Amino acid sequence: MTGTVVSDKMDKTVVVRVDRSLSHSKFKKVVKTSTKYKVHDENNECHAGDYITICETRPLSKYKRWRLLEILKRAESVDKGKSE
């Protein structure tokens, strides 16, 4: 699965939002839904805004059942500070 990192404030854990589209059974309209997953990030290399690939694994904690496979696209970092 692929998704966007929403939060990286925990140690070795990131929260990833996975968006998906599905067809409504009665109205036949495309509906967008999103789900948040707790993902194990061993080296703390993900940051908010990164686009990553995750896979299912054994339970690592109460809510962590996913781990990081690769970072597909890094977030563009905005330099907040000196304006020259």
C-alpha positions as CSV (number, residue, x, y, z in Angstrom):
1,M,0.0,0.0,0.0
2,T,1.1,3.6,-0.6
3,G,0.3,6.6,1.4
4,T,1.4,10.0,2.8
5,V,3.1,10.4,6.2
6,V,0.8,12.6,8.4
7,S,2.8,12.5,11.6
8,D,6.4,11.6,12.6
9,K,6.4,12.8,16.2
10,M,6.7,9.3,17.8
11,D,10.0,7.3,18.1
12,K,10.3,4.7,15.3
13,T,6.7,5.1,14.4
14,V,4.9,7.2,11.7
15,V,1.2,7.7,11.0
16,V,0.4,7.2,7.3
17,R,-2.9,8.2,5.6
18,V,-3.9,5.8,2.7
19,D,-6.5,7.3,0.4
20,R,-8.7,5.0,-1.8
21,S,-11.7,5.4,-4.1
22,L,-14.6,3.0,-4.2
23,S,-18.0,2.9,-5.8
24,H,-21.0,3.3,-3.6
25,S,-23.2,0.2,-3.8
26,K,-26.6,1.9,-4.1
27,F,-25.8,5.3,-5.8
28,K,-23.0,4.1,-8.0
29,K,-21.0,7.2,-7.3
30,V,-17.2,7.2,-6.6
31,V,-16.5,8.0,-3.0
32,K,-13.0,8.8,-1.6
33,T,-12.1,7.4,1.8
34,S,-8.9,7.5,3.8
35,T,-7.5,5.3,6.6
36,K,-4.7,6.0,9.0
37,Y,-2.1,3.3,9.9
38,K,0.7,3.3,12.5
39,V,3.8,2.2,10.6
40,H,7.1,1.0,12.0
41,D,10.1,3.2,10.9
42,E,13.2,1.6,12.3
43,N,15.7,4.4,11.4
44,N,13.4,7.4,11.8
45,E,14.0,8.4,8.2
46,C,10.4,9.4,7.3
47,H,9.1,12.9,7.8
48,A,5.6,14.5,7.4
49,G,4.6,14.8,3.8
50,D,6.7,11.9,2.5
51,Y,5.0,9.5,0.1
52,I,5.9,5.9,1.2
53,T,5.2,2.2,0.5
54,I,4.1,0.0,3.5
55,C,3.5,-3.7,4.0
56,E,1.7,-5.7,6.6
57,T,3.7,-7.5,9.3
58,R,3.3,-9.3,12.6
59,P,1.9,-7.2,15.5
60,L,4.7,-5.0,16.8
61,S,2.6,-3.2,19.4
62,K,-1.1,-2.6,20.2
63,Y,-1.8,-0.7,17.0
64,K,1.4,-1.2,14.8
65,R,0.9,-3.9,12.2
66,W,2.6,-2.2,9.3
67,R,6.3,-1.5,8.4
68,L,8.0,0.8,6.0
69,L,9.2,-0.7,2.7
70,E,10.6,2.4,0.8
71,I,10.2,6.1,0.5
72,L,8.9,6.9,-2.9
73,K,9.0,10.7,-2.8
74,R,10.4,13.0,-0.2
75,A,8.5,16.1,1.0
76,E,9.7,19.4,-0.1
77,S,11.2,21.1,2.9
78,V,10.4,24.7,3.5
79,D,13.1,26.8,5.0
80,K,11.5,28.8,7.8
81,G,14.0,31.3,9.0
82,K,16.2,33.9,7.6
83,S,14.9,35.9,4.6
84,E,17.7,37.4,2.6
